[in-house]
């Protein structure tokens, strides 16, 4: 998916799996990570699950996924 922004609603609807987004630039990935930080406080994930993010700085690819807590 290619997008300029990631919304809290996108993250709240994630529940299982992952979202990979091609952002326009690295600054956009930073903004998306901030949205994930906010969303963590607004959603109730299943027991033993958490949100994890990763960023490919060079390609400006942002990933957020629901993973098992370790």
CHARMM-style PDB file with segment names, atoms N, HN, CA, C and O in Angstrom:
ATOM      1  N   UNK     1       0.844  -1.169   0.000  1.00  0.00      PROA
ATOM      2  CA  UNK     1       0.000   0.000   0.000  1.00  0.00      PROA
ATOM      3  C   UNK     1       0.886   1.227   0.000  1.00  0.00      PROA
ATOM      4  O   UNK     1       1.875   1.272   0.732  1.00  0.00      PROA
ATOM      5  N   UNK     2       0.559   2.215  -0.796  1.00  0.00      PROA
ATOM      6  HN  UNK     2      -0.244   2.179  -1.390  1.00  0.00      PROA
ATOM      7  CA  UNK     2       1.288   3.467  -0.810  1.00  0.00      PROA
ATOM      8  C   UNK     2       0.387   4.534  -0.228  1.00  0.00      PROA
ATOM      9  O   UNK     2      -0.767   4.661  -0.637  1.00  0.00      PROA
ATOM     10  N   UNK     3       0.903   5.313   0.732  1.00  0.00      PROA
ATOM     11  HN  UNK     3       1.841   5.210   1.064  1.00  0.00      PROA
ATOM     12  CA  UNK     3       0.095   6.333   1.387  1.00  0.00      PROA
ATOM     13  C   UNK     3       0.982   7.452   1.885  1.00  0.00      PROA
ATOM     14  O   UNK     3       2.196   7.295   2.015  1.00  0.00      PROA
ATOM     15  N   UNK     4       0.359   8.586   2.163  1.00  0.00      PROA
ATOM     16  HN  UNK     4      -0.627   8.714   2.057  1.00  0.00      PROA
ATOM     17  CA  UNK     4       1.093   9.707   2.741  1.00  0.00      PROA
ATOM     18  C   UNK     4       0.992   9.715   4.247  1.00  0.00      PROA
ATOM     19  O   UNK     4       1.864  10.259   4.924  1.00  0.00      PROA
ATOM     20  N   UNK     5      -0.071   9.114   4.789  1.00  0.00      PROA
ATOM     21  HN  UNK     5      -0.780   8.672   4.238  1.00  0.00      PROA
ATOM     22  CA  UNK     5      -0.265   9.085   6.236  1.00  0.00      PROA
ATOM     23  C   UNK     5      -0.828   7.738   6.671  1.00  0.00      PROA
ATOM     24  O   UNK     5      -1.375   6.980   5.870  1.00  0.00      PROA
ATOM     25  N   UNK     6      -0.677   7.467   7.950  1.00  0.00      PROA
ATOM     26  HN  UNK     6      -0.232   8.083   8.600  1.00  0.00      PROA
ATOM     27  CA  UNK     6      -1.308   6.316   8.589  1.00  0.00      PROA
ATOM     28  C   UNK     6      -2.161   6.899   9.707  1.00  0.00      PROA
ATOM     29  O   UNK     6      -1.675   7.691  10.514  1.00  0.00      PROA
ATOM     30  N   UNK     7      -3.429   6.511   9.756  1.00  0.00      PROA
ATOM     31  HN  UNK     7      -3.824   5.867   9.100  1.00  0.00      PROA
ATOM     32  CA  UNK     7      -4.309   7.057  10.782  1.00  0.00      PROA
ATOM     33  C   UNK     7      -4.457   6.092  11.947  1.00  0.00      PROA
ATOM     34  O   UNK     7      -4.167   4.901  11.831  1.00  0.00      PROA
ATOM     35  N   UNK     8      -4.911   6.626  13.066  1.00  0.00      PROA
ATOM     36  HN  UNK     8      -5.146   7.594  13.161  1.00  0.00      PROA
ATOM     37  CA  UNK     8      -5.187   5.800  14.238  1.00  0.00      PROA
ATOM     38  C   UNK     8      -6.231   4.760  13.872  1.00  0.00      PROA
ATOM     39  O   UNK     8      -6.149   3.623  14.336  1.00  0.00      PROA
ATOM     40  N   UNK     9      -7.203   5.118  13.058  1.00  0.00      PROA
ATOM     41  HN  UNK     9      -7.270   6.042  12.681  1.00  0.00      PROA
ATOM     42  CA  UNK     9      -8.251   4.191  12.625  1.00  0.00      PROA
ATOM     43  C   UNK     9      -7.645   3.008  11.857  1.00  0.00      PROA
ATOM     44  O   UNK     9      -8.082   1.871  12.036  1.00  0.00      PROA
ATOM     45  N   UNK    10      -6.654   3.264  11.012  1.00  0.00      PROA
ATOM     46  HN  UNK    10      -6.299   4.188  10.867  1.00  0.00      PROA
ATOM     47  CA  UNK    10      -5.967   2.177  10.303  1.00  0.00      PROA
ATOM     48  C   UNK    10      -5.373   1.188  11.303  1.00  0.00      PROA
ATOM     49  O   UNK    10      -5.483  -0.025  11.127  1.00  0.00      PROA
ATOM     50  N   UNK    11      -4.750   1.709  12.339  1.00  0.00      PROA
ATOM     51  HN  UNK    11      -4.661   2.694  12.482  1.00  0.00      PROA
ATOM     52  CA  UNK    11      -4.092   0.875  13.344  1.00  0.00      PROA
ATOM     53  C   UNK    11      -5.124   0.140  14.193  1.00  0.00      PROA
ATOM     54  O   UNK    11      -4.944  -1.038  14.502  1.00  0.00      PROA
ATOM     55  N   UNK    12      -6.190   0.815  14.567  1.00  0.00      PROA
ATOM     56  HN  UNK    12      -6.336   1.772  14.316  1.00  0.00      PROA
ATOM     57  CA  UNK    12      -7.238   0.192  15.378  1.00  0.00      PROA
ATOM     58  C   UNK    12      -7.898  -0.962  14.633  1.00  0.00      PROA
ATOM     59  O   UNK    12      -8.346  -1.921  15.262  1.00  0.00      PROA
ATOM     60  N   UNK    13      -7.966  -0.889  13.329  1.00  0.00      PROA
ATOM     61  HN  UNK    13      -7.603  -0.110  12.818  1.00  0.00      PROA
ATOM     62  CA  UNK    13      -8.599  -1.932  12.524  1.00  0.00      PROA
ATOM     63  C   UNK    13      -7.653  -3.094  12.221  1.00  0.00      PROA
ATOM     64  O   UNK    13      -8.051  -4.058  11.568  1.00  0.00      PROA
ATOM     65  N   UNK    14      -6.427  -3.011  12.682  1.00  0.00      PROA
ATOM     66  HN  UNK    14      -6.104  -2.228  13.212  1.00  0.00      PROA
ATOM     67  CA  UNK    14      -5.420  -4.015  12.363  1.00  0.00      PROA
ATOM     68  C   UNK    14      -5.647  -5.349  13.063  1.00  0.00      PROA
ATOM     69  O   UNK    14      -5.444  -6.390  12.437  1.00  0.00      PROA
ATOM     70  N   UNK    15      -6.047  -5.371  14.301  1.00  0.00      PROA
ATOM     71  HN  UNK    15      -6.212  -4.525  14.809  1.00  0.00      PROA
ATOM     72  CA  UNK    15      -6.319  -6.525  15.144  1.00  0.00      PROA
ATOM     73  C   UNK    15      -5.403  -7.736  14.944  1.00  0.00      PROA
ATOM     74  O   UNK    15      -4.855  -8.224  15.932  1.00  0.00      PROA
ATOM     75  N   UNK    16      -5.211  -8.233  13.760  1.00  0.00      PROA
ATOM     76  HN  UNK    16      -5.656  -7.835  12.957  1.00  0.00      PROA
ATOM     77  CA  UNK    16      -4.309  -9.352  13.472  1.00  0.00      PROA
ATOM     78  C   UNK    16      -3.534  -9.019  12.200  1.00  0.00      PROA
ATOM     79  O   UNK    16      -4.025  -8.298  11.332  1.00  0.00      PROA
ATOM     80  N   UNK    17      -2.343  -9.544  12.105  1.00  0.00      PROA
ATOM     81  HN  UNK    17      -1.944 -10.130  12.810  1.00  0.00      PROA
ATOM     82  CA  UNK    17      -1.573  -9.363  10.878  1.00  0.00      PROA
ATOM     83  C   UNK    17      -0.697  -8.145  10.888  1.00  0.00      PROA
ATOM     84  O   UNK    17      -0.242  -7.703  11.943  1.00  0.00      PROA
ATOM     85  N   UNK    18      -0.449  -7.583   9.684  1.00  0.00      PROA
ATOM     86  HN  UNK    18      -0.819  -7.942   8.827  1.00  0.00      PROA
ATOM     87  CA  UNK    18       0.420  -6.423   9.610  1.00  0.00      PROA
ATOM     88  C   UNK    18       0.006  -5.498   8.487  1.00  0.00      PROA
ATOM     89  O   UNK    18      -0.698  -5.890   7.556  1.00  0.00      PROA
ATOM     90  N   UNK    19       0.458  -4.266   8.596  1.00  0.00      PROA
ATOM     91  HN  UNK    19       1.029  -3.948   9.352  1.00  0.00      PROA
ATOM     92  CA  UNK    19       0.208  -3.221   7.613  1.00  0.00      PROA
ATOM     93  C   UNK    19       1.566  -2.716   7.158  1.00  0.00      PROA
ATOM     94  O   UNK    19       2.365  -2.267   7.980  1.00  0.00      PROA
ATOM     95  N   UNK    20       1.839  -2.783   5.861  1.00  0.00      PROA
ATOM     96  HN  UNK    20       1.190  -3.147   5.193  1.00  0.00      PROA
ATOM     97  CA  UNK    20       3.091  -2.297   5.292  1.00  0.00      PROA
ATOM     98  C   UNK    20       2.742  -1.141   4.365  1.00  0.00      PROA
ATOM     99  O   UNK    20       1.925  -1.287   3.456  1.00  0.00      PROA
ATOM    100  N   UNK    21       3.373   0.019   4.606  1.00  0.00      PROA
ATOM    101  HN  UNK    21       4.037   0.137   5.345  1.00  0.00      PROA
ATOM    102  CA  UNK    21       3.022   1.220   3.864  1.00  0.00      PROA
ATOM    103  C   UNK    21       4.280   1.860   3.286  1.00  0.00      PROA
ATOM    104  O   UNK    21       5.258   2.071   4.003  1.00  0.00      PROA
ATOM    105  N   UNK    22       4.255   2.166   1.996  1.00  0.00      PROA
ATOM    106  HN  UNK    22       3.460   1.995   1.414  1.00  0.00      PROA
ATOM    107  CA  UNK    22       5.316   2.940   1.356  1.00  0.00      PROA
ATOM    108  C   UNK    22       4.985   4.410   1.569  1.00  0.00      PROA
ATOM    109  O   UNK    22       4.011   4.916   1.013  1.00  0.00      PROA
ATOM    110  N   UNK    23       5.786   5.091   2.367  1.00  0.00      PROA
ATOM    111  HN  UNK    23       6.578   4.680   2.819  1.00  0.00      PROA
ATOM    112  CA  UNK    23       5.544   6.492   2.698  1.00  0.00      PROA
ATOM    113  C   UNK    23       6.347   7.376   1.737  1.00  0.00      PROA
ATOM    114  O   UNK    23       7.291   6.901   1.106  1.00  0.00      PROA
ATOM    115  N   UNK    24       5.975   8.664   1.621  1.00  0.00      PROA
ATOM    116  HN  UNK    24       5.208   9.050   2.133  1.00  0.00      PROA
ATOM    117  CA  UNK    24       6.690   9.552   0.702  1.00  0.00      PROA
ATOM    118  C   UNK    24       8.132   9.845   1.133  1.00  0.00      PROA
ATOM    119  O   UNK    24       9.003  10.045   0.287  1.00  0.00      PROA
ATOM    120  N   UNK    25       8.384   9.872   2.449  1.00  0.00      PROA
ATOM    121  HN  UNK    25       7.676   9.710   3.136  1.00  0.00      PROA
ATOM    122  CA  UNK    25       9.723  10.168   2.942  1.00  0.00      PROA
ATOM    123  C   UNK    25       9.864   9.682   4.387  1.00  0.00      PROA
ATOM    124  O   UNK    25       8.890   9.233   4.991  1.00  0.00      PROA
ATOM    125  N   UNK    26      11.067   9.774   4.931  1.00  0.00      PROA
ATOM    126  HN  UNK    26      11.858  10.139   4.439  1.00  0.00      PROA
ATOM    127  CA  UNK    26      11.326   9.275   6.281  1.00  0.00      PROA
ATOM    128  C   UNK    26      10.515  10.029   7.329  1.00  0.00      PROA
ATOM    129  O   UNK    26      10.055   9.425   8.299  1.00  0.00      PROA
ATOM    130  N   UNK    27      10.331  11.333   7.155  1.00  0.00      PROA
ATOM    131  HN  UNK    27      10.704  11.823   6.367  1.00  0.00      PROA
ATOM    132  CA  UNK    27       9.543  12.111   8.125  1.00  0.00      PROA
ATOM    133  C   UNK    27       8.132  11.553   8.269  1.00  0.00      PROA
ATOM    134  O   UNK    27       7.562  11.574   9.360  1.00  0.00      PROA
ATOM    135  N   UNK    28       7.580  11.067   7.195  1.00  0.00      PROA
ATOM    136  HN  UNK    28       8.043  11.050   6.309  1.00  0.00      PROA
ATOM    137  CA  UNK    28       6.239  10.478   7.239  1.00  0.00      PROA
ATOM    138  C   UNK    28       6.219   9.207   8.075  1.00  0.00      PROA
ATOM    139  O   UNK    28       5.232   8.925   8.754  1.00  0.00      PROA
ATOM    140  N   UNK    29       7.309   8.433   8.029  1.00  0.00      PROA
ATOM    141  HN  UNK    29       8.111   8.662   7.477  1.00  0.00      PROA
ATOM    142  CA  UNK    29       7.360   7.220   8.843  1.00  0.00      PROA
ATOM    143  C   UNK    29       7.433   7.569  10.322  1.00  0.00      PROA
ATOM    144  O   UNK    29       6.887   6.850  11.158  1.00  0.00      PROA
ATOM    145  N   UNK    30       8.104   8.667  10.651  1.00  0.00      PROA
ATOM    146  HN  UNK    30       8.548   9.252   9.972  1.00  0.00      PROA
ATOM    147  CA  UNK    30       8.166   9.121  12.050  1.00  0.00      PROA
ATOM    148  C   UNK    30       6.763   9.495  12.524  1.00  0.00      PROA
ATOM    149  O   UNK    30       6.371   9.147  13.638  1.00  0.00      PROA
ATOM    150  N   UNK    31       6.014  10.196  11.691  1.00  0.00      PROA
ATOM    151  HN  UNK    31       6.333  10.479  10.787  1.00  0.00      PROA
ATOM    152  CA  UNK    31       4.641  10.566  12.039  1.00  0.00      PROA
ATOM    153  C   UNK    31       3.779   9.317  12.221  1.00  0.00      PROA
ATOM    154  O   UNK    31       2.935   9.273  13.116  1.00  0.00      PROA
ATOM    155  N   UNK    32       3.983   8.308  11.385  1.00  0.00      PROA
ATOM    156  HN  UNK    32       4.669   8.344  10.658  1.00  0.00      PROA
ATOM    157  CA  UNK    32       3.216   7.067  11.503  1.00  0.00      PROA
ATOM    158  C   UNK    32       3.540   6.353  12.817  1.00  0.00      PROA
ATOM    159  O   UNK    32       2.641   5.816  13.464  1.00  0.00      PROA
ATOM    160  N   UNK    33       4.802   6.343  13.212  1.00  0.00      PROA
ATOM    161  HN  UNK    33       5.532   6.779  12.686  1.00  0.00      PROA
ATOM    162  CA  UNK    33       5.174   5.733  14.499  1.00  0.00      PROA
ATOM    163  C   UNK    33       4.500   6.466  15.651  1.00  0.00      PROA
ATOM    164  O   UNK    33       4.074   5.840  16.622  1.00  0.00      PROA
ATOM    165  N   UNK    34       4.402   7.782  15.550  1.00  0.00      PROA
ATOM    166  HN  UNK    34       4.748   8.291  14.762  1.00  0.00      PROA
ATOM    167  CA  UNK    34       3.708   8.555  16.588  1.00  0.00      PROA
ATOM    168  C   UNK    34       2.232   8.165  16.661  1.00  0.00      PROA
ATOM    169  O   UNK    34       1.661   8.103  17.750  1.00  0.00      PROA
ATOM    170  N   UNK    35       1.620   7.904  15.518  1.00  0.00      PROA
ATOM    171  HN  UNK    35       2.084   7.954  14.634  1.00  0.00      PROA
ATOM    172  CA  UNK    35       0.223   7.458  15.497  1.00  0.00      PROA
ATOM    173  C   UNK    35       0.083   6.113  16.195  1.00  0.00      PROA
ATOM    174  O   UNK    35      -0.892   5.885  16.911  1.00  0.00      PROA
ATOM    175  N   UNK    36       1.045   5.224  15.994  1.00  0.00      PROA
ATOM    176  HN  UNK    36       1.837   5.409  15.412  1.00  0.00      PROA
ATOM    177  CA  UNK    36       1.008   3.916  16.648  1.00  0.00      PROA
ATOM    178  C   UNK    36       1.133   4.086  18.158  1.00  0.00      PROA
ATOM    179  O   UNK    36       0.433   3.418  18.919  1.00  0.00      PROA
ATOM    180  N   UNK    37       2.017   4.972  18.592  1.00  0.00      PROA
ATOM    181  HN  UNK    37       2.586   5.514  17.974  1.00  0.00      PROA
ATOM    182  CA  UNK    37       2.168   5.226  20.029  1.00  0.00      PROA
ATOM    183  C   UNK    37       0.846   5.682  20.640  1.00  0.00      PROA
ATOM    184  O   UNK    37       0.465   5.229  21.719  1.00  0.00      PROA
ATOM    185  N   UNK    38       0.157   6.568  19.953  1.00  0.00      PROA
ATOM    186  HN  UNK    38       0.467   6.936  19.076  1.00  0.00      PROA
ATOM    187  CA  UNK    38      -1.148   7.034  20.436  1.00  0.00      PROA
ATOM    188  C   UNK    38      -2.160   5.887  20.416  1.00  0.00      PROA
ATOM    189  O   UNK    38      -2.909   5.703  21.375  1.00  0.00      PROA
ATOM    190  N   UNK    39      -2.183   5.123  19.335  1.00  0.00      PROA
ATOM    191  HN  UNK    39      -1.574   5.273  18.556  1.00  0.00      PROA
ATOM    192  CA  UNK    39      -3.169   4.048  19.179  1.00  0.00      PROA
ATOM    193  C   UNK    39      -3.006   2.972  20.238  1.00  0.00      PROA
ATOM    194  O   UNK    39      -3.990   2.347  20.633  1.00  0.00      PROA
ATOM    195  N   UNK    40      -1.794   2.744  20.702  1.00  0.00      PROA
ATOM    196  HN  UNK    40      -0.995   3.252  20.380  1.00  0.00      PROA
ATOM    197  CA  UNK    40      -1.569   1.729  21.741  1.00  0.00      PROA
ATOM    198  C   UNK    40      -2.448   1.987  22.959  1.00  0.00      PROA
ATOM    199  O   UNK    40      -2.891   1.045  23.615  1.00  0.00      PROA
ATOM    200  N   UNK    41      -2.700   3.241  23.262  1.00  0.00      PROA
ATOM    201  HN  UNK    41      -2.341   4.007  22.729  1.00  0.00      PROA
ATOM    202  CA  UNK    41      -3.533   3.576  24.411  1.00  0.00      PROA
ATOM    203  C   UNK    41      -5.023   3.568  24.134  1.00  0.00      PROA
ATOM    204  O   UNK    41      -5.819   3.721  25.061  1.00  0.00      PROA
ATOM    205  N   UNK    42      -5.421   3.395  22.882  1.00  0.00      PROA
ATOM    206  HN  UNK    42      -4.775   3.271  22.129  1.00  0.00      PROA
ATOM    207  CA  UNK    42      -6.840   3.477  22.536  1.00  0.00      PROA
ATOM    208  C   UNK    42      -7.470   2.144  22.151  1.00  0.00      PROA
ATOM    209  O   UNK    42      -8.689   2.054  22.005  1.00  0.00      PROA
ATOM    210  N   UNK    43      -6.648   1.108  21.985  1.00  0.00      PROA
ATOM    211  HN  UNK    43      -5.658   1.181  22.103  1.00  0.00      PROA
ATOM    212  CA  UNK    43      -7.204  -0.180  21.557  1.00  0.00      PROA
ATOM    213  C   UNK    43      -6.901  -1.262  22.585  1.00  0.00      PROA
ATOM    214  O   UNK    43      -5.922  -1.186  23.327  1.00  0.00      PROA
ATOM    215  N   UNK    44      -7.758  -2.257  22.607  1.00  0.00      PROA
ATOM    216  HN  UNK    44      -8.553  -2.318  22.004  1.00  0.00      PROA
ATOM    217  CA  UNK    44      -7.567  -3.412  23.478  1.00  0.00      PROA
ATOM    218  C   UNK    44      -7.207  -4.610  22.618  1.00  0.00      PROA
ATOM    219  O   UNK    44      -8.068  -5.223  21.988  1.00  0.00      PROA
ATOM    220  N   UNK    45      -5.929  -4.929  22.604  1.00  0.00      PROA
ATOM    221  HN  UNK    45      -5.230  -4.431  23.117  1.00  0.00      PROA
ATOM    222  CA  UNK    45      -5.490  -6.104  21.865  1.00  0.00      PROA
ATOM    223  C   UNK    45      -5.772  -7.353  22.679  1.00  0.00      PROA
ATOM    224  O   UNK    45      -5.880  -7.275  23.903  1.00  0.00      PROA
ATOM    225  N   UNK    46      -5.893  -8.499  22.032  1.00  0.00      PROA
ATOM    226  HN  UNK    46      -5.805  -8.563  21.038  1.00  0.00      PROA
ATOM    227  CA  UNK    46      -6.073  -9.753  22.771  1.00  0.00      PROA
ATOM    228  C   UNK    46      -4.921  -9.983  23.749  1.00  0.00      PROA
ATOM    229  O   UNK    46      -3.810  -9.494  23.542  1.00  0.00      PROA
ATOM    230  N   UNK    47      -5.194 -10.716  24.793  1.00  0.00      PROA
ATOM    231  HN  UNK    47      -6.097 -11.113  24.961  1.00  0.00      PROA
ATOM    232  CA  UNK    47      -4.184 -11.040  25.811  1.00  0.00      PROA
ATOM    233  C   UNK    47      -2.949 -11.652  25.147  1.00  0.00      PROA
ATOM    234  O   UNK    47      -3.059 -12.547  24.310  1.00  0.00      PROA
ATOM    235  N   UNK    48      -1.778 -11.156  25.534  1.00  0.00      PROA
ATOM    236  HN  UNK    48      -1.689 -10.429  26.214  1.00  0.00      PROA
ATOM    237  CA  UNK    48      -0.527 -11.683  25.015  1.00  0.00      PROA
ATOM    238  C   UNK    48      -0.096 -11.104  23.673  1.00  0.00      PROA
ATOM    239  O   UNK    48       0.885 -11.570  23.093  1.00  0.00      PROA
ATOM    240  N   UNK    49      -0.808 -10.099  23.166  1.00  0.00      PROA
ATOM    241  HN  UNK    49      -1.605  -9.720  23.637  1.00  0.00      PROA
ATOM    242  CA  UNK    49      -0.473  -9.469  21.884  1.00  0.00      PROA
ATOM    243  C   UNK    49      -0.027  -8.028  22.114  1.00  0.00      PROA
ATOM    244  O   UNK    49      -0.418  -7.398  23.097  1.00  0.00      PROA
ATOM    245  N   UNK    50       0.798  -7.511  21.196  1.00  0.00      PROA
ATOM    246  HN  UNK    50       1.115  -8.023  20.398  1.00  0.00      PROA
ATOM    247  CA  UNK    50       1.223  -6.116  21.252  1.00  0.00      PROA
ATOM    248  C   UNK    50       1.494  -5.614  19.841  1.00  0.00      PROA
ATOM    249  O   UNK    50       1.629  -6.402  18.906  1.00  0.00      PROA
ATOM    250  N   UNK    51       1.571  -4.292  19.698  1.00  0.00      PROA
ATOM    251  HN  UNK    51       1.461  -3.652  20.459  1.00  0.00      PROA
ATOM    252  CA  UNK    51       1.908  -3.690  18.415  1.00  0.00      PROA
ATOM    253  C   UNK    51       3.412  -3.510  18.326  1.00  0.00      PROA
ATOM    254  O   UNK    51       4.056  -3.090  19.288  1.00  0.00      PROA
ATOM    255  N   UNK    52       3.967  -3.831  17.164  1.00  0.00      PROA
ATOM    256  HN  UNK    52       3.443  -4.171  16.383  1.00  0.00      PROA
ATOM    257  CA  UNK    52       5.390  -3.645  16.917  1.00  0.00      PROA
ATOM    258  C   UNK    52       5.536  -2.889  15.605  1.00  0.00      PROA
ATOM    259  O   UNK    52       4.796  -3.135  14.653  1.00  0.00      PROA
ATOM    260  N   UNK    53       6.494  -1.968  15.560  1.00  0.00      PROA
ATOM    261  HN  UNK    53       7.095  -1.769  16.333  1.00  0.00      PROA
ATOM    262  CA  UNK    53       6.734  -1.210  14.339  1.00  0.00      PROA
ATOM    263  C   UNK    53       8.157  -1.439  13.841  1.00  0.00      PROA
ATOM    264  O   UNK    53       9.057  -1.782  14.608  1.00  0.00      PROA
ATOM    265  N   UNK    54       8.335  -1.241  12.546  1.00  0.00      PROA
ATOM    266  HN  UNK    54       7.604  -0.963  11.923  1.00  0.00      PROA
ATOM    267  CA  UNK    54       9.679  -1.223  11.970  1.00  0.00      PROA
ATOM    268  C   UNK    54       9.670  -0.258  10.790  1.00  0.00      PROA
ATOM    269  O   UNK    54       8.639  -0.016  10.162  1.00  0.00      PROA
ATOM    270  N   UNK    55      10.852   0.283  10.512  1.00  0.00      PROA
ATOM    271  HN  UNK    55      11.689   0.087  11.022  1.00  0.00      PROA
ATOM    272  CA  UNK    55      10.978   1.269   9.442  1.00  0.00      PROA
ATOM    273  C   UNK    55      12.209   0.975   8.611  1.00  0.00      PROA
ATOM    274  O   UNK    55      13.295   0.762   9.150  1.00  0.00      PROA
ATOM    275  N   UNK    56      12.041   0.962   7.299  1.00  0.00      PROA
ATOM    276  HN  UNK    56      11.158   1.135   6.861  1.00  0.00      PROA
ATOM    277  CA  UNK    56      13.170   0.915   6.374  1.00  0.00      PROA
ATOM    278  C   UNK    56      13.446   2.367   6.006  1.00  0.00      PROA
ATOM    279  O   UNK    56      12.757   2.944   5.165  1.00  0.00      PROA
ATOM    280  N   UNK    57      14.441   2.941   6.631  1.00  0.00      PROA
ATOM    281  HN  UNK    57      15.001   2.472   7.314  1.00  0.00      PROA
ATOM    282  CA  UNK    57      14.731   4.368   6.477  1.00  0.00      PROA
ATOM    283  C   UNK    57      15.038   4.736   5.028  1.00  0.00      PROA
ATOM    284  O   UNK    57      14.554   5.754   4.533  1.00  0.00      PROA
ATOM    285  N   UNK    58      15.830   3.925   4.350  1.00  0.00      PROA
ATOM    286  HN  UNK    58      16.223   3.098   4.752  1.00  0.00      PROA
ATOM    287  CA  UNK    58      16.237   4.246   2.981  1.00  0.00      PROA
ATOM    288  C   UNK    58      15.070   4.244   2.002  1.00  0.00      PROA
ATOM    289  O   UNK    58      15.004   5.094   1.114  1.00  0.00      PROA
ATOM    290  N   UNK    59      14.151   3.298   2.156  1.00  0.00      PROA
ATOM    291  HN  UNK    59      14.205   2.608   2.878  1.00  0.00      PROA
ATOM    292  CA  UNK    59      13.025   3.174   1.230  1.00  0.00      PROA
ATOM    293  C   UNK    59      11.756   3.826   1.760  1.00  0.00      PROA
ATOM    294  O   UNK    59      10.744   3.868   1.061  1.00  0.00      PROA
ATOM    295  N   UNK    60      11.800   4.342   3.007  1.00  0.00      PROA
ATOM    296  HN  UNK    60      12.622   4.308   3.575  1.00  0.00      PROA
ATOM    297  CA  UNK    60      10.634   4.973   3.650  1.00  0.00      PROA
ATOM    298  C   UNK    60       9.443   4.015   3.701  1.00  0.00      PROA
ATOM    299  O   UNK    60       8.306   4.397   3.421  1.00  0.00      PROA
ATOM    300  N   UNK    61       9.729   2.766   4.062  1.00  0.00      PROA
ATOM    301  HN  UNK    61      10.652   2.456   4.289  1.00  0.00      PROA
ATOM    302  CA  UNK    61       8.662   1.774   4.223  1.00  0.00      PROA
ATOM    303  C   UNK    61       8.416   1.587   5.711  1.00  0.00      PROA
ATOM    304  O   UNK    61       9.334   1.292   6.476  1.00  0.00      PROA
ATOM    305  N   UNK    62       7.167   1.764   6.109  1.00  0.00      PROA
ATOM    306  HN  UNK    62       6.421   2.004   5.488  1.00  0.00      PROA
ATOM    307  CA  UNK    62       6.753   1.657   7.504  1.00  0.00      PROA
ATOM    308  C   UNK    62       5.902   0.410   7.667  1.00  0.00      PROA
ATOM    309  O   UNK    62       5.013   0.145   6.858  1.00  0.00      PROA
ATOM    310  N   UNK    63       6.179  -0.361   8.723  1.00  0.00      PROA
ATOM    311  HN  UNK    63       6.901  -0.146   9.380  1.00  0.00      PROA
ATOM    312  CA  UNK    63       5.416  -1.565   9.001  1.00  0.00      PROA
ATOM    313  C   UNK    63       4.933  -1.536  10.444  1.00  0.00      PROA
ATOM    314  O   UNK    63       5.703  -1.234  11.356  1.00  0.00      PROA
ATOM    315  N   UNK    64       3.663  -1.850  10.650  1.00  0.00      PROA
ATOM    316  HN  UNK    64       3.037  -2.095   9.910  1.00  0.00      PROA
ATOM    317  CA  UNK    64       3.120  -2.038  11.993  1.00  0.00      PROA
ATOM    318  C   UNK    64       2.422  -3.393  11.984  1.00  0.00      PROA
ATOM    319  O   UNK    64       1.688  -3.723  11.052  1.00  0.00      PROA
ATOM    320  N   UNK    65       2.667  -4.180  13.047  1.00  0.00      PROA
ATOM    321  HN  UNK    65       3.264  -3.913  13.803  1.00  0.00      PROA
ATOM    322  CA  UNK    65       2.091  -5.514  13.084  1.00  0.00      PROA
ATOM    323  C   UNK    65       1.687  -5.884  14.508  1.00  0.00      PROA
ATOM    324  O   UNK    65       2.216  -5.355  15.486  1.00  0.00      PROA
ATOM    325  N   UNK    66       0.738  -6.803  14.590  1.00  0.00      PROA
ATOM    326  HN  UNK    66       0.308  -7.232  13.795  1.00  0.00      PROA
ATOM    327  CA  UNK    66       0.327  -7.375  15.885  1.00  0.00      PROA
ATOM    328  C   UNK    66       1.147  -8.636  16.065  1.00  0.00      PROA
ATOM    329  O   UNK    66       1.125  -9.531  15.220  1.00  0.00      PROA
ATOM    330  N   UNK    67       1.885  -8.700  17.193  1.00  0.00      PROA
ATOM    331  HN  UNK    67       1.902  -7.973  17.879  1.00  0.00      PROA
ATOM    332  CA  UNK    67       2.763  -9.845  17.461  1.00  0.00      PROA
ATOM    333  C   UNK    67       2.513 -10.359  18.862  1.00  0.00      PROA
ATOM    334  O   UNK    67       1.895  -9.685  19.687  1.00  0.00      PROA
ATOM    335  N   UNK    68       3.005 -11.570  19.121  1.00  0.00      PROA
ATOM    336  HN  UNK    68       3.506 -12.117  18.451  1.00  0.00      PROA
ATOM    337  CA  UNK    68       2.954 -12.120  20.469  1.00  0.00      PROA
ATOM    338  C   UNK    68       3.967 -11.399  21.336  1.00  0.00      PROA
ATOM    339  O   UNK    68       5.080 -11.112  20.896  1.00  0.00      PROA
ATOM    340  N   UNK    69       3.573 -11.102  22.590  1.00  0.00      PROA
ATOM    341  HN  UNK    69       2.669 -11.336  22.948  1.00  0.00      PROA
ATOM    342  CA  UNK    69       4.516 -10.503  23.534  1.00  0.00      PROA
ATOM    343  C   UNK    69       5.588 -11.526  23.871  1.00  0.00      PROA
ATOM    344  O   UNK    69       5.294 -12.712  24.025  1.00  0.00      PROA
ATOM    345  N   UNK    70       6.792 -11.084  23.983  1.00  0.00      PROA
ATOM    346  HN  UNK    70       7.031 -10.121  23.858  1.00  0.00      PROA
ATOM    347  CA  UNK    70       7.893 -11.999  24.353  1.00  0.00      PROA
ATOM    348  C   UNK    70       8.497 -11.572  25.654  1.00  0.00      PROA
ATOM    349  OT1 UNK    70       9.434 -12.207  26.138  1.00  0.00      PROA
TER     350      UNK     70
END
